[in-house]
Amino acid sequence: MEIAPKISVDEKVRFGRPVISGTRVPVDLILGKLAGGMKYDEIVKEYDITLQDILACMDYAAKTISGEEIRAAG
């Protein structure tokens, strides 16, 4: 089931974690590689995905985080 453009979940693929549609590449893996300093072109080559797939992961993460409510304990 597609939950965002180019992002899908299926309980039979990666335990239902969000992945790039049509692949088994988890969104959090791509975000972690970016956070670790890996360059877009390196990720594209290593995981056989497109720049648009990477941007879809970042868009999905941004939209997910924007909906979070965090309350300071005090």
C-alpha positions as CSV (number, residue, x, y, z in Angstrom):
1,M,0.0,0.0,0.0
2,E,1.4,3.4,-1.0
3,I,1.4,5.7,2.0
4,A,3.1,8.7,0.3
5,P,4.4,9.3,-3.2
6,K,7.0,6.6,-4.0
7,I,6.8,5.2,-0.4
8,S,4.9,2.1,0.5
9,V,4.3,-0.4,3.3
10,D,3.6,-4.1,3.1
11,E,3.7,-6.4,6.1
12,K,5.6,-9.0,4.0
13,V,8.3,-6.5,3.1
14,R,10.8,-5.4,5.7
15,F,8.3,-6.2,8.5
16,G,5.9,-3.5,7.3
17,R,8.5,-0.7,7.6
18,P,8.1,2.1,5.0
19,V,10.2,1.4,1.9
20,I,10.8,3.0,-1.5
21,S,8.0,1.6,-3.7
22,G,9.0,-1.3,-5.8
23,T,12.1,-2.0,-3.7
24,R,13.0,-3.4,-0.3
25,V,15.0,-0.3,0.6
26,P,13.7,1.2,3.9
27,V,13.2,4.9,4.2
28,D,15.1,5.0,7.5
29,L,18.1,3.4,5.9
30,I,18.3,6.1,3.2
31,L,17.9,8.9,5.8
32,G,20.6,7.3,7.9
33,K,23.0,7.2,5.0
34,L,22.3,10.9,4.3
35,A,22.8,11.8,7.9
36,G,26.1,9.9,7.9
37,G,27.4,12.0,5.1
38,M,26.9,9.7,2.1
39,K,26.3,11.6,-1.1
40,Y,23.2,11.3,-3.3
41,D,25.1,9.7,-6.2
42,E,26.7,7.1,-3.9
43,I,23.3,6.1,-2.5
44,V,21.8,5.9,-6.0
45,K,24.6,3.6,-7.1
46,E,24.7,1.4,-3.9
47,Y,21.0,0.8,-3.6
48,D,20.0,1.1,-7.3
49,I,17.4,3.8,-6.7
50,T,16.9,7.3,-8.2
51,L,17.4,10.8,-6.9
52,Q,13.6,11.1,-6.9
53,D,13.4,8.1,-4.6
54,I,15.8,9.8,-2.1
55,L,13.8,13.0,-2.3
56,A,10.6,11.1,-1.7
57,C,12.2,9.6,1.5
58,M,13.1,13.1,2.7
59,D,9.7,14.4,1.9
60,Y,8.0,11.5,3.7
61,A,10.2,12.1,6.8
62,A,9.6,15.8,6.8
63,K,5.8,15.4,6.6
64,T,5.9,12.7,9.3
65,I,7.9,14.9,11.7
66,S,5.7,17.9,11.0
67,G,2.8,16.0,12.4
68,E,4.5,15.1,15.7
69,E,3.5,16.8,18.9
70,I,6.3,17.1,21.5
71,R,5.6,18.4,24.9
72,A,8.3,19.4,27.3
73,A,8.1,17.8,30.6
74,G,8.8,20.2,33.4
